[in-house]
């Protein structure tokens, strides 16, 4: 039985991960970490990762970017693989993640949904075929409690498209102060925040007299929870490296 620790266990995603693990027979939650302990779990919940008494086989993080340093220190000190499912990391933090992955297996993805991975693949193919003749816009929608904008997934989609365009396109986040026509090298990035929208991402390819739209919509956070649990089990026994959803999908093909 794989022992999993959950960082941010009392948050919305943490609760979904705990619920998802409870329905499986190949893993269980050995402990949680959260400064806001709701006392609703049968397993121990610690305010700080340094207080953990258990020895988890893997840790899933849905906390906050400010917790990254302590998570990486724990991973290095104990050799515990970590699934980093939190979004909003800075470039400097991403460098720390890449450096730590040289010593311990880490899994990082801005979105744990398999459907999003398909959207990425389709967007890359469309960009390779249409990129020099079609304008590309990315529209993402999330609930009104989401802090970062654009979403990490939208940035991931933009990076995937840029990798397929020549000359490379570049993201444009705000046009309201620019009084000029749109350039072909732009990828427009648009963020919508409202209500309880779980997550919607759309890539629009607008060309002469026709438009192509590739869209993914999540109706429940459980989609992402299941993906992160699968990522945690995937990390067991892996060599130090920074893994992502492409590695997970390649192994399950």
Beta strands, then each sheet from edge to edge (+ up, - down):
strand 1: 2-7
strand 2: 27-33
strand 3: 45-46
strand 4: 58-61
strand 5: 81-84
strand 6: 106-108
strand 7: 135-142
strand 8: 170-172
strand 9: 186-193
strand 10: 199-207
strand 11: 210-218
strand 12: 242-243
sheet 1: 3+ 2+ 1+ 4+ 5+ 6+ 12+
sheet 2: 8+ 9+ 7+ 10- 11+
end
